[in-house]
Amino acid sequence: KDRGELRIHESLDELRTDLADYIAELSEASVKERGFFAIALSGGSLISLMGKLCEAPYIKTVDWAKWYIFWADERVVAKSHADSNYKLTKDALLSKVPIVSSHVHSINDSISAEEAAREYEFVVRQLVKTRTISVSEINDCPKFDLILLGMGPDGHIASLFPNHSVLNEKDEWVTFVTNSPKPPPERITFTLPVINSASNVAIVVTGESKAEAVHMAMDDVGPECSKLPARMVQPTKGKVVWFLDKQAAAKLDSP
Ligand code: 6PG
């Protein structure tokens, strides 16, 4: 089975440049093809690894006005809280590029998490209707131009953790998750049908603490690996690219 393209980098600096180039190229291709770039982000180390986008040449060459920004997952905290993925992204990235603020679709923090998940799904549904976000030919799911994911040492992606019932979700696009083993415990996340409908998914993973999970996600190590959330990222039509540093790639069978 094709588990996607592997890009293993000698240094974090090299990875950062390759990731910025990759995002800039997809943005250019999407804007050319359909006039918009619908991108979903996650939290964690991913955001600082995207940092080169705020610098030359990207700051000038990327068509920021065409970006529509979403979150593949968010922690249930106020948007001003240090744990908020929105705040992380705003401080590190969005405040430094000429993005259109009405194109930034953060998750509502002033209603209950259940309501916020439903509201976010509704927002996505409206933007699918206007084709600001594309639509999957197969299941009418949103087809994001790019979904960016990190991965935890346990193999979680977005807020989809191992053995959690939300991994079986077939109908909802956005859902509220409790008992996340990574704090904070309450989160809102895209479901696998949305992730697997994207045109492109990038999984950005660095550091030796994740080497075992990378091995489990990519290699055939036995039946238990099929339950690893990161291994369930298998877009029906889209493309997956893994951005790894040498440490995260260290346990791969054949890097
Ligand atoms: C979150 C994330 C989560 C993250 C991974 C990896 O909100 O916590 O979206 O899925 O991407 O846990 O995080 P690190 O790269 O910081 O280890």
Residues whose N, C-alpha, C, O or C-beta is under 5 A from the ligand:
A	BS01	6PG	S42 G43 G44 S45 L46 D73 L149 G150 M151 G152 H156 I157 A158 S159
